[in-house]
Amino acid sequence: MQPGTSAILRLYFGDLRKLGLPAPDHRIFETHPLLNDQLTHHLRHGDVAVRGDVSLFDGPDVVFADGSRGSYDLVLACTGYRHAVPYAGDLFGGPDGNAMERLYLGFAHRERPGLWAPGLIETNSGAFGAIGQQARIIAAVLADEAGPGTGMAAGFGRRARGHDVDLTGGLKMDRSERHRGYVDSHALHAALADELEALGLDARRDLLGGLAG
């Protein structure tokens, strides 16, 4: 999928290095995609200029790594963010403020059964299909706990505590703090489908949602 998508983007946008953008240090789907194609439009019309890394501030000037400098009214530091829930930091945040490593399949807390965070996960595609799958799993587990009990909820709890699933889809995800817990959409849908089947549910009904998501 990576080679085909890369070819389509090259055909549609051309070589973005001609607009001053650096060559990517990763392959497509290994970082969060830029969804706004207006950037290239404004680059071509000279509305936006590309500058390199900031080296230091010298009075009113910004000095860049290539030695060039310029004066600017505002410097905005876009440093990314961490997946955290401020009002439940001890439950989700972890010692480093990152919630993803505490969640099984991106939504079920590993250490506290019954604590769910559907939609907190971030994928390299749309997430609504996966959130729908997560919601079905939550509903099934809650229904089993509220009824006579078939062992379904207990089995899910055991997997949540001790089962690690590779959600990278074989991609070499960027290792920056911004992308900790970042997953491949197709791998996530497949893992959620496996969990649905383990719970005795029909995973095929989510196929369209998975493709759309």
Sequence and secondary structure as in RCSB ss.txt:
>XXXX:A:sequence
MQPGTSAILRLYFGDLRKLGLPAPDHRIFETHPLLNDQLTHHLRHGDVAVRGDVSLFDGPDVVFADGSRGSYDLV
LACTGYRHAVPYAGDLFGGPDGNAMERLYLGFAHRERPGLWAPGLIETNSGAFGAIGQQARIIAAVLADEAGPGT
GMAAGFGRRARGHDVDLTGGLKMDRSERHRGYVDSHALHAALADELEALGLDARRDLLGGLAG
>XXXX:A:secstr
 HHHHHHHHHHHH  GGGGT    SS TTSS     THHHHHHHTTSS     EEEEETTEEEETTS EEE S  
          GGGIIIII TTS  GGGEETTTEESSSTT B TT   BSS  HHHHHHHHHHHHHHHHHHHSS  
SHHHHHHHHHHH     STT     SGGGTT B HHHHHHHHHHHHHHTT  GGGGHHHHHH 
